Amino acid sequence: MNDMPGASAFVGATPIGAGLPADATAVAAIGCVLSIAGSSSRILLSRTELDAVARHPDPVIASAGQVGGQVKMRVGSAWLIANIRSLSLDDIAGDWVAADVDFLGEGDEERLTGKLYNFRRGVTRYPIPGADVFPVATLDLKQIYSATDRPHIQIGMVYPTRDVRASLYVDAMLGKHFALVGSTGTGKSTSAALILHKICDMAPEGHIVMIDPHGEYAAAFADSGAIFDVTNLQMPYWLMNFEEHCEVFVTVQGHERQIDSDILAKCLLMAKAKSRIGQEIAKLTVDAPVPYLLSDLTNIIGLEMGKMDRAGDTAPYLRLKTKIDEIKADPRYGFMFSGMLVADTMADFLARVFRMPGGGRPISIVDVSGVPSEITSVVVGVLARMTFDFAIWSRNEPQRPVLLVCEEAHRYIPSGRGTDHSSVGRILGRIAKEGRKYGVSLGLITQRPSDLEEGVLSQCGTIIAMRLNNERDQAFVRAAMPEGARGFLDSIPALRNRECIICGEGVAVPIRVSFDDLAEDRRPASGDPLFTQLWRDSGGEDAIIERTIRRWRAQGK
């Protein structure tokens, strides 16, 4: 095999285990370039040198010959960094290992020491076949992942190092949206809380709104955020646009739905026109967030119904009036349809929810677990649309960017297979496509990325992927990630809890990260029950059942 390209590079080379310091410049070549093809390449690695590498005290050098490890090649006065995607034996004797690698970026070479500095993404010059391949060292990774020149948060350690910190570029991550995906039980909620805590600590006057469908995050942000649920949200019903009114008040489908919607549009506009604010607007529309009385709406519906000549023509009016009366009388809807929410509190509502000013508590946790399931999507849709509309209508004002984080995102932006395309899905999809133009950032958290609307995940500039057990989810995430991350993606099923692969705008290059621990009082209430321990407890079951039934019947927590 000595006639292979680059084989002469190993003749007389200094062995790696010869007492040299943990410095990549003092380590012999471990292989050579075999072929070049665009963003990827094939290299040959010496089994002898790989065995020596595996014993090196620097864990990064020791992992250079493994899938997911990094290697580098000298091109002129620069170092080219690549990630190993796959390995296979190249000859029968087993002396050589063929590896497919993806190029990550390049950095300059310091003339005296040969060390890497000034690393940047992308490749301007490629190596030629036969060029030597060296292992990347910890010192190199510190340069590659250094983020001192840009606003960033540190979230953990770069795998497999013990002291190289992993950073996220906050402006780049939020400017082009981000997604955090991972199967249940992988530490997804705790990792999301860690990232949000770091952002809040960095920007105590920021503006973050988080949709919490299970009531998990209130415990994590009790001291650093504002917590809203059905007891204090006080979201006025008149903030809904016409489409959202239809989702709540119109109960039929098909041709009848169009009839009911037309009647609702006419009567709703008349009800808004009766209000003081409505009278001040020259060209009032049915979508304008203008306070009106529900009693005015039902009275107008009744008056319009009285104009009908035939009894059969009154059915649409009766349906609308009955539904509105039902909602007004149902205490579960009081947080939104209470008669106390008729005043013009729009400014107060926006200031409270968007944290303007933040007052050192920059995040709003909106717990929708107590919202009736029939209107949960509408509530989330109103919050998302208010975020987007506020950004649009405040374009001539000093900009106040807002981050909207949506937990269980697949519930609100479902794939097009068999869905009714609700208003919340449309507005979140629009934010994903257009939000960055207006200063609205979207953070999607989901355990089922394959159930998201097709194309939304690909709009996220940064993807944080934890372990995914489902092959369809893995394929969906793989399709949304850049090609340079392919080697990292293959390790997604093998990630440990609280480990992830990050790629995209928020990091210099694709990276595998072990998340930092989070203090107990900053974690969400999402821990799994310990069955074997809890099933040892007994006694007091009668009182437990009685208290549960009382809350159940009262529909309160």
Secondary structure as GFF3:
##gff-version 3
##sequence-region A 1 557
A	DSSP	three_ten_helix	7	10	.	.	.	ID=ss1
A	DSSP	three_ten_helix	24	26	.	.	.	ID=ss2
A	DSSP	beta_strand	31	37	.	.	.	ID=ss3
A	DSSP	beta_strand	40	46	.	.	.	ID=ss4
A	DSSP	alpha_helix	47	53	.	.	.	ID=ss5
A	DSSP	alpha_helix	59	62	.	.	.	ID=ss6
A	DSSP	beta_strand	70	75	.	.	.	ID=ss7
A	DSSP	beta_strand	78	89	.	.	.	ID=ss8
A	DSSP	beta_strand	96	109	.	.	.	ID=ss9
A	DSSP	beta_strand	116	121	.	.	.	ID=ss10
A	DSSP	beta_strand	132	135	.	.	.	ID=ss11
A	DSSP	alpha_helix	138	144	.	.	.	ID=ss12
A	DSSP	beta_strand	152	158	.	.	.	ID=ss13
A	DSSP	beta_strand	165	169	.	.	.	ID=ss14
A	DSSP	alpha_helix	170	175	.	.	.	ID=ss15
A	DSSP	beta_strand	178	181	.	.	.	ID=ss16
A	DSSP	alpha_helix	188	202	.	.	.	ID=ss17
A	DSSP	beta_strand	208	212	.	.	.	ID=ss18
A	DSSP	beta_strand	225	228	.	.	.	ID=ss19
A	DSSP	three_ten_helix	237	239	.	.	.	ID=ss20
A	DSSP	alpha_helix	242	249	.	.	.	ID=ss21
A	DSSP	alpha_helix	254	274	.	.	.	ID=ss22
A	DSSP	alpha_helix	276	280	.	.	.	ID=ss23
A	DSSP	alpha_helix	294	306	.	.	.	ID=ss24
A	DSSP	three_ten_helix	311	314	.	.	.	ID=ss25
A	DSSP	alpha_helix	315	329	.	.	.	ID=ss26
A	DSSP	three_ten_helix	331	333	.	.	.	ID=ss27
A	DSSP	alpha_helix	334	337	.	.	.	ID=ss28
A	DSSP	three_ten_helix	339	341	.	.	.	ID=ss29
A	DSSP	alpha_helix	346	353	.	.	.	ID=ss30
A	DSSP	beta_strand	363	367	.	.	.	ID=ss31
A	DSSP	three_ten_helix	373	375	.	.	.	ID=ss32
A	DSSP	alpha_helix	376	393	.	.	.	ID=ss33
A	DSSP	beta_strand	402	407	.	.	.	ID=ss34
A	DSSP	three_ten_helix	409	411	.	.	.	ID=ss35
A	DSSP	alpha_helix	423	438	.	.	.	ID=ss36
A	DSSP	beta_strand	440	446	.	.	.	ID=ss37
A	DSSP	three_ten_helix	449	451	.	.	.	ID=ss38
A	DSSP	three_ten_helix	457	459	.	.	.	ID=ss39
A	DSSP	beta_strand	462	465	.	.	.	ID=ss40
A	DSSP	alpha_helix	471	480	.	.	.	ID=ss41
A	DSSP	three_ten_helix	483	485	.	.	.	ID=ss42
A	DSSP	alpha_helix	486	489	.	.	.	ID=ss43
A	DSSP	three_ten_helix	492	494	.	.	.	ID=ss44
A	DSSP	beta_strand	499	504	.	.	.	ID=ss45
A	DSSP	beta_strand	511	515	.	.	.	ID=ss46
A	DSSP	three_ten_helix	520	522	.	.	.	ID=ss47
A	DSSP	alpha_helix	531	534	.	.	.	ID=ss48
A	DSSP	alpha_helix	541	554	.	.	.	ID=ss49
###
